[in-house]
Amino acid sequence: MDSKYQCVELNDGHFIPVLGFGTAVPHKFPMSMAKDITKIAIDVGFRHFDTASVYQNEDHVGEAIRSKIADGTVRREDVFCTTKLWCNSHRPELVRSSLERSLKKFQLDYVDLYLIHFPMALKPGEDEVPEDEHGKLIFDTVDLCETWGAMEKCKDAGLTKSIGVSNFNRRQLEMILSKPGLKYKPVCNQVECHIYLNQTKLLDFCKSNDIVLVAYGVLGTQRYKGWMDENTPVLLDEPVLGSMAKKYKQTPALIALRYQVQRGIVVLNSSHKEERIKENIKVFDFQLSSEDMKVLDGPNRNVRYLTADRFDGHPNFPFSDEY
């Protein structure tokens, strides 16, 4: 990874760029948009790309990365690519084949990071979100430690450089960390984190165990239709961000991103607008004072945009615990 891109070291010795680009495309746009925005993001300087099998865009993201390798903009080793194991493939015998399907879509030999997307397992099969006749999700019960063991084998096979988790709470992280015969610790926990949900306790726990916190939803979001409370406040309208933006002559979005970077968090941001993509790469051009960092702790109110309420009732539902 080129040294001009700020990175942090993971607990397995690999490095992850501090600023990442989320490739999920809002439902109202064609999935092929992921190719266009990924190409733009590479051109402006992003080197860390986050996707998932459930986003249904791995082929488009892979095409963008390969085209930028082909035209000499980047080498494969310059690009950090993350994808995720979906909930219907938690059974250990399904984990490797799920990653191999993702790699086939990317047309890449390996990903840099493979995550368990959620700790909750769903019924295996073709349906990504299997429902019964009443429209309720059909849960599956799988030991998370067994899923993790299969993830470790994917790393050993060279299909992924690193392995981690997403949307896990402290209790679930401890379950993996205390797994008998644990070979690899999760390198990261990717969770929703922003000024309304600053995850201080989970961040402290992760840091104490050498696990990087990766933040999604840093700018708030209204895009998770059917998965969120659409009455949630618009994060970028927060007055504290507005006043900081004026003080530092930056945008509210850059203040929100910079706040997380200075907390030692890897931040994902996403946009389908070229000018925003170009703007967000400027997060390294300024620094917030320690006093202003404390002010930005103030708006925390434990508000979640992605509530995942449809999973409520699953024994591994993560958001009922304090953190």
C-alpha positions in Angstrom: 0.0 0.0 0.0 1.4 3.4 -1.1 2.7 5.3 2.0 0.9 8.5 0.9 -2.4 6.9 1.8 -2.9 7.0 5.6 -3.2 3.5 7.0 -3.4 1.7 10.3 -1.9 -1.7 11.1 -4.2 -4.6 11.7 -3.5 -7.2 14.4 -2.4 -9.7 11.7 0.3 -7.3 10.2 -1.7 -6.1 7.2 -2.6 -2.4 6.8 -6.0 -0.9 6.2 -6.5 2.6 4.7 -8.1 5.0 7.2 -10.6 6.4 4.7 -12.8 3.9 2.9 -15.4 4.2 0.2 -18.8 2.4 0.7 -20.1 1.1 -2.6 -23.7 0.2 -1.7 -26.1 1.9 -4.2 -29.5 3.3 -3.1 -32.4 1.2 -4.4 -33.6 3.9 -6.7 -30.4 3.7 -8.8 -29.2 0.9 -11.1 -26.6 -1.4 -9.5 -24.2 -0.6 -12.4 -23.7 2.8 -10.7 -21.3 1.1 -8.3 -18.9 0.7 -11.2 -19.0 4.4 -12.1 -18.6 5.7 -8.6 -15.8 3.2 -7.8 -13.9 4.4 -10.8 -14.4 8.1 -9.8 -13.3 7.2 -6.2 -10.1 5.5 -7.4 -9.3 8.5 -9.7 -9.6 11.0 -6.8 -7.4 8.9 -4.5 -9.6 6.4 -2.6 -7.8 3.0 -2.2 -10.2 1.2 0.3 -13.5 -0.1 -1.0 -16.2 -1.8 1.0 -18.9 -4.0 -0.4 -20.9 -7.1 0.5 -22.5 -10.1 -1.3 -25.9 -8.8 -0.2 -25.3 -5.4 -2.0 -25.4 -7.4 -5.3 -22.7 -5.2 -6.8 -19.5 -7.1 -6.4 -19.3 -7.7 -10.2 -19.5 -3.9 -10.9 -17.0 -3.0 -8.1 -14.6 -5.7 -9.4 -15.0 -4.4 -13.0 -14.1 -0.9 -11.8 -11.0 -2.0 -9.9 -9.8 -4.2 -12.8 -10.3 -1.4 -15.3 -8.2 0.9 -13.2 -5.5 -1.7 -12.8 -5.5 -2.3 -16.6 -5.1 1.4 -17.4 -2.2 1.7 -14.9 -3.9 4.0 -12.4 -3.4 1.4 -9.6 -1.9 -2.0 -8.9 -3.9 -4.7 -7.2 -1.7 -4.4 -4.1 -2.6 -0.6 -3.9 -6.3 -1.4 -3.5 -7.9 -2.7 -0.3 -11.1 -4.6 -1.0 -13.6 -5.7 1.6 -16.6 -7.9 1.2 -18.9 -9.7 3.6 -20.5 -13.1 4.4 -24.3 -12.8 4.3 -26.5 -14.2 7.0 -27.8 -17.2 4.9 -24.3 -18.7 4.7 -23.2 -18.9 8.3 -23.1 -22.7 8.4 -19.4 -23.6 8.3 -19.7 -25.7 5.2 -21.1 -22.7 3.3 -18.5 -20.0 4.2 -15.8 -20.8 1.8 -18.1 -21.4 -1.2 -19.8 -18.0 -0.4 -16.4 -16.2 -0.6 -15.5 -18.1 -3.7 -18.7 -16.9 -5.4 -17.8 -13.3 -4.4 -14.3 -13.7 -5.8 -15.8 -15.1 -9.1 -18.0 -11.9 -9.3 -15.0 -9.6 -8.6 -12.8 -11.7 -10.9 -10.1 -11.2 -8.3 -7.8 -13.9 -6.7 -8.4 -12.6 -3.2 -10.0 -9.9 -1.1 -8.1 -8.0 1.5 -10.8 -8.3 4.2 -13.7 -10.7 4.7 -16.3 -10.0 7.3 -19.2 -11.8 8.9 -21.9 -9.2 8.0 -24.2 -9.7 11.0 -24.0 -12.2 13.9 -27.5 -13.4 13.1 -27.9 -16.5 10.9 -30.8 -17.0 8.4 -32.1 -20.1 6.8 -29.6 -21.2 4.0 -30.8 -21.2 0.4 -31.3 -19.0 -2.6 -33.3 -16.4 -0.6 -31.1 -13.7 0.9 -33.9 -12.7 3.2 -36.0 -15.8 3.7 -39.5 -15.2 5.0 -42.4 -17.5 6.2 -46.0 -17.1 5.0 -46.5 -14.3 7.6 -43.5 -12.2 6.2 -41.3 -13.1 9.2 -37.6 -13.8 8.7 -36.7 -17.5 9.0 -33.9 -17.7 11.4 -31.2 -20.3 11.6 -29.2 -21.2 14.7 -25.5 -21.5 14.0 -22.6 -21.3 16.6 -20.7 -18.1 15.8 -17.5 -19.8 16.8 -18.0 -22.5 14.1 -18.6 -19.8 11.5 -15.4 -18.1 12.7 -13.5 -21.3 12.4 -14.5 -21.5 8.7 -13.5 -17.9 8.2 -10.0 -18.8 9.6 -9.7 -21.5 7.0 -10.5 -18.9 4.2 -7.6 -16.9 5.4 -5.3 -19.9 5.5 -6.4 -20.8 2.0 -5.3 -17.3 0.8 -8.8 -16.3 -0.4 -8.7 -13.3 2.0 -5.7 -11.5 3.6 -7.6 -10.7 6.8 -10.9 -11.6 8.5 -13.2 -9.6 10.8 -16.7 -9.0 11.9 -19.5 -6.5 11.4 -22.3 -5.4 13.7 -21.0 -7.4 16.6 -21.5 -6.3 20.2 -19.0 -6.7 23.0 -20.5 -10.0 24.2 -20.2 -11.5 20.7 -16.7 -10.3 20.2 -15.8 -11.9 23.6 -17.3 -15.1 22.4 -15.0 -15.2 19.4 -11.9 -14.0 21.4 -12.5 -16.9 23.9 -13.1 -19.5 21.2 -11.2 -22.7 22.0 -8.3 -23.1 19.6 -8.7 -19.5 18.2 -6.1 -19.1 15.4 -6.9 -15.5 14.3 -8.5 -12.6 16.2 -10.9 -10.5 14.2 -8.9 -7.6 12.8 -11.9 -5.3 13.0 -15.5 -4.7 13.9 -17.4 -2.7 11.3 -20.3 -0.9 13.0 -22.6 2.1 12.7 -20.8 5.0 14.3 -21.4 8.8 14.0 -21.9 11.8 16.3 -25.4 10.6 17.3 -24.0 7.1 18.1 -20.4 7.6 19.0 -19.8 4.0 20.3 -17.2 5.1 22.9 -17.6 2.0 25.1 -17.3 -0.4 22.1 -14.4 1.6 20.7 -12.5 1.3 24.1 -13.2 -2.4 24.2 -12.0 -2.9 20.6 -8.8 -0.8 21.2 -8.0 -2.9 24.4 -8.2 -6.0 22.3 -6.2 -4.6 19.3 -9.3 -4.7 17.1 -9.9 -1.8 14.7 -13.3 -0.1 14.7 -14.5 0.6 11.2 -17.4 3.0 11.0 -20.3 3.0 8.5 -23.1 5.6 8.5 -20.6 8.3 9.6 -22.7 11.0 7.8 -26.0 9.5 8.8 -28.1 7.9 6.2 -31.7 7.7 4.9 -31.0 4.9 2.5 -31.8 1.8 4.4 -35.4 1.6 3.3 -37.3 -1.0 5.4 -34.4 -1.4 7.8 -34.5 2.0 9.6 -36.7 4.6 11.3 -37.2 7.2 8.6 -38.1 9.8 11.2 -34.4 9.8 12.4 -32.9 13.3 12.3 -30.7 14.3 9.4 -27.2 14.1 10.8 -25.6 16.7 8.6 -28.2 19.3 9.8 -26.8 19.0 13.3 -26.0 22.6 14.5 -22.8 21.6 16.2 -21.4 20.3 12.9 -22.6 23.5 11.2 -20.8 25.8 13.7 -17.6 23.7 13.4 -17.8 23.8 9.6 -17.9 27.6 9.7 -15.0 27.7 12.2 -12.7 25.4 10.1 -14.0 26.5 6.7 -14.9 23.0 5.9 -18.2 21.2 5.2 -20.3 19.5 7.9 -19.5 16.1 6.2 -15.8 16.7 6.5 -16.1 17.7 10.2 -18.1 14.5 10.9 -15.5 12.4 9.1 -12.5 14.1 10.7 -14.0 13.6 14.2 -13.9 9.8 13.7 -10.4 9.8 12.1 -9.0 11.6 15.1 -10.6 9.0 17.4 -8.6 6.3 15.7 -11.5 4.9 13.7 -11.4 3.8 10.1 -14.2 5.6 8.3 -16.3 4.6 5.4 -18.2 7.2 3.4 -20.3 6.9 0.4 -21.7 9.2 -2.3 -23.0 8.9 -5.8 -22.1 12.5 -6.6 -18.7 13.2 -8.0 -18.2 16.5 -6.3 -18.9 14.9 -2.9 -16.5 12.1 -3.6 -13.8 14.6 -4.4 -14.6 16.6 -1.3 -14.5 13.8 1.2 -10.9 12.8 0.3 -9.9 16.2 1.9 -10.4 14.8 5.4 -6.6 14.7 5.9 -6.2 18.4 5.1 -7.0 19.8 8.5 -7.1 18.9 12.2 -9.7 19.5 15.0 -8.5 20.8 18.3 -8.9 18.6 21.4 -11.4 21.1 22.8 -13.5 20.8 19.6 -13.3 17.0 19.7 -14.9 17.2 23.2 -17.6 19.5 21.8 -18.3 16.9 19.1 -18.8 14.2 21.8 -21.8 16.2 22.9 -24.5 15.3 20.3 -24.3 11.6 21.2 -27.8 10.3 21.9 -27.5 6.6 21.0 -29.6 7.0 17.8 -29.2 4.2 15.2 -30.1 4.7 11.6 -29.8 1.0 10.8 -31.9 -0.6 13.5 -32.2 -4.1 11.8 -35.5 -4.5 13.6 -36.5 -7.3 11.3 -33.8 -9.4 13.1 -35.1 -8.6 16.5 -35.9 -11.9 18.3 -32.9 -13.7 16.9 -30.8 -15.0 19.8 -27.8 -13.3 18.3 -29.5 -9.9 17.7 -26.7 -7.5 18.6 -28.4 -4.2 19.3 -30.3 -5.0 22.5 -27.0 -4.9 24.6 -25.7 -1.6 25.8 -22.7 -2.0 23.5 
